[in-house]
Structures are given as C-alpha cells and as structure tokens.
Amino acid sequence: MKYSVDEKLTMKVTISLVMKDLPSQTVFTALEGNTISFWLLRDDIGINFRQTKIENGTAKSLMKSTFEQINAGAVLRCENRSLERQGSDFSSSREGVKETFQSLSFSVHSLQPLYDVLVSPIADMIQGDDLVFVPDGHFCLAPFSAMSDSVRIRAIPSLTSLKLITMAPDDFQSKNEALLVGDPCLSEVTYGTGEPMYGQLPCAKKEVDIIGELLQTVPLTGKNATKAEVLKRMKSVALIHIAAHGDDEFGEIALAPNRERTSQIPKEEDYMLSLSDVHAVRPQARLVVLSCCHSGQGEVKSEGIVGIARAFLCAGARSVLVSLWAIDDEATWMFMESFYQHLADRKSASAALHHAMKSLQETKNYSAIKYWAPFVLIGDDVTFQFGQLEHEKNETMSKT
C-alpha cells in the first residue's frame, strides 16, 4: 500500500497522540511495495523507526505461500466449521481425508518466513512477553499469536480501532453474564431438493456445554440458537462465545433461522449474523470468541480488515478471538476447553491463548500448525473473574 508524504506525517502525528494511552509496547507497520516500515513504541525509548524488504515477492505472495505450506484451509477431520454448502455428497464431505502426522518442528519452520519479515527486524527492541501489532495490507491476515513462543502477540486492525479501545471508559463494556451459542440447527436451510446445505457440528455443542458448566450458564444450541434470540441476548453480556459455521468472505456466521419469518424456506437475513446486525445491536462485551471458520477474514482496506471481527470491535467489544481459516470441529473444542480453563485461572486472554496453543501442539492428532495457529487475539488483553461474573449475573436476576 503506497503512502503519500502527508499520509506518513498524519500517521506519525496520530501515533504520537495515542502513545500515552497504549497498554504496552506497540508496533505500527506500513507496507509500500515490498518495503515494510516499522514504528516501535515503548515508554522508555519513545518511537523507533526501522525498515526491511520482502525478498523475492510481495506480502500477498508470502502470505499465500505460507498458507499453502501449512495446509491451511484443507479438508480436515470431523466437521469443518466453514460455511461451505455441502452439496449432494454430504456424508463424504464430512468425513474428511486421512492425514499424515506433521511434526512440531516442521510446523514452526513453516512460519519462519513470516517471522523473518514481521518480527525479526524489531526483535532486539522488544522487551517483556507482550506485544501489540498494528499490521498493514495482507499482513492483517497473518497468524501473529502463533509466530513466537516467547512473546505473546495480539493484533489491532488499525489506528482507529486502537483509539476506540484506549479511549473507551473503564465501565463502558458490559460486566454481566455470558452468552454461549453452539451448533445452531440449520436443517431448515436446504436446497430445492430438500437436502441440507450445511452440516451440524456436534463438537461445537460439546464445546459450549463444557464452557457452560464452567460459567454456570445454559448455552443456546440447536433450534434455540436463532438469530433473533442471539441478537437480543448479546446486547448486555460480558462474554460472547459462538461456535458455528462461518463464511470465508467476511466471517459472517450462520445461526438457527428465526421462527417468525416471511417465507417457509429461510432467507439469508433469517439466519446469517451479518456485519450490519452487529453494528445495529452494538454489543459491549469484554471478550467475543468467534469459534467459527474464517471469523478473522474480510476485505483488506487501508484501515485494516473489514469483517465480522472488526464489526464487533467498532460496535463496542474490547477484544475478539477469531480464526483465520477453516478449523476442525474436534480440535477446536479441545482448544477452547484449554483456553477457558486458563481464563478461569485468571490468566489474561493472550496468556490463555498461548497455553491453549501449547496444549494442541502436544497432542498426536492435532500438533500440525493448521490446527492451533489460526486463532488470533484482536484488541485488548482482557481478564475475567468468573466467580464475580456469576455473582453479578445473580444480582441482575434478583432485581428483575
């Protein structure tokens, strides 16, 4: 992306203005051709500027080759949470293909080219174990959280998003209750022949049931997880977790069709959770977990990725955990079980994410990078006191 002299000056001024409100060390990037510019901000050293070049290609080609090498988006075991129409060969498409074991060393090596251009040029200036990355161009789709064992990296899509997060008052986000949505029933969404377009996700239901036991919250599943009910409940909860199918364009999510609708066969507006729906509801959750395929995807623009994750942040959410590519149903519930166990131990979201990645790396079936690397934390590094969450929920219920 090419920047004019005025745009570069504006970026420097904006960085200077938000610097006093930054939660930790932050690096801003600008991509122009095959040149990457870095502005690393730290309280003790101020603003440091560096540049590097992408050798033998562009950001887009580097991202493409990396994704191909780690086999991201390939057919996976169990139910794929991608919102791809199943077609007539429904049963076989759910079965997946047999895969060979991929060692952890090969997985780590696969991300080395991205690390070399995005982290290595500033590695000597990084202190501590937490880094906020504001990427540019196609690097907005990089799996930052998986790129370092020693530093927990989270992303923020743009300067605008950073300003929204840092300027929000402490009591802006909701503090009461959790909304858990898993395996919405899509049996009514069919082709003209009556065949279902999308399969069910039994491990997604298992996932929210486990989290529900931890939070003492009854999840919305099956036919109860309608779009209307989800939109109604997400207005005033502290935590939103959705385990469902997601589409590969903007990360929009398929929920159970509304019971009240104009036609017998549901239209997309009856069941798809769209960007405009999120903007209209303006959920103010501290954390939104989109346990769906492609929930980190969207259109690459000058202000970052425009997709479902960005919609939640702009609407008022403080942090969003997303997936960059198609995720495996069974691997994901195992991942999320570990994530919430560490979150319940009062670890921050980035630390819980780091431990959940490690837990999958240590398994035999899901050590391959495509299983644990797609998850990226976008926004603030929030923490929860689940006991307090339950207490506040009971207080709210007693007042109604």
Secondary structure, DSSP 4 states (H G I P E B T S, - for coil): ----HHHHHHHHHHHHHHGGG-SS-EEEEEEETTEEEEEEEETTTEEEEEEEE-TTS-HHHHHHHHHHHHTTT---SS-B-B-----S-HHHHHH--------HHHHHHHTHHHHHHHTGGGGGG--SSEEEEE--GGGGGS-GGGS-SSSEEEE-S-HHHHHHHHHS-TTSS--S-EEEEEEE--TT-B-TTS-BSS---HHHHHHHHHHHHHHT-PPEEETT-BHHHHHHHGGG-SEEEEES-B-TTT--EE-BPPSS-SSSSPPHHHHEE-HHHHHHH----SEEEEESTTTT--EEETTEEESHHHHHHHHT-SEEEEESS--BHHHHHHHHHHHHHHHHTT--HHHHHHHHHHHHHTSSTT-SHHHHSSEEEEE------HHHHHHHHHHHHHH-
